[in-house]
Amino acid sequence: MAVSEKGLGILGGTFDPIHLGHLHIAEAVYDQIALDEIVFIPAFVPPHKLGQDYAPAQHRYAMTELAVRSFPHFTVSDMELRRSGVSYTIDTLRELRKLYPERKLYFIIGADSVAQLHTWHSIEEMLELATFVAAGRPGYEGVMDEVVRHLGKQAAEHILLLHTPEYDISSTEIRTRIRSGSSLAGLVPAEVEHYIKEHGLYKKQEMA
């Protein structure tokens, strides 16, 4: 799929906490498809984490703001925090389409999520509102067969597979390292590590 115009990249997530993997993948996508900017949107209540523990939204938002501060083409939106309730992607894309009616939207996901897109809430409408950018290592090309099988060939035309560097970093690993007192060097920006220590996050998991 050729990208002929600049647009708005969207990276949503729990960001519990945000880490260098998030930033590097966003940077790779930004470079490869020449976006104007990428907006990070922390979820208020992630639908896939209902009933689970995660840091309060205001802390996850603050850490995300700190993490993107040195990237002039990255911004952070609190739209899901202001909306409150469960953070469904369809609601966010509808809101972004109203805010930016003339811009092309690119919703960034991991390539490992592509095969499950047919299970997402209102996925057909989401694919009409935005092009999905699947970031991952080579070897995921076959997932498009799964998309076509469930959603049809036309839906697959709204999914762009990109080869991006693989970063073996997870928020779960970071939280575990914090609780064990291990170093976070090379995992999160220094400002985020300072914020976590300053607010005593993840010493024991907090219920949002």
Summary of the structure (lengths in Angstrom):
residues: 208
radius of gyration: 16.9
end to end distance: 39.9
largest distance: 49.9
contacts: 629
relative contact order: 0.19
helix: 45%
strand: 17%
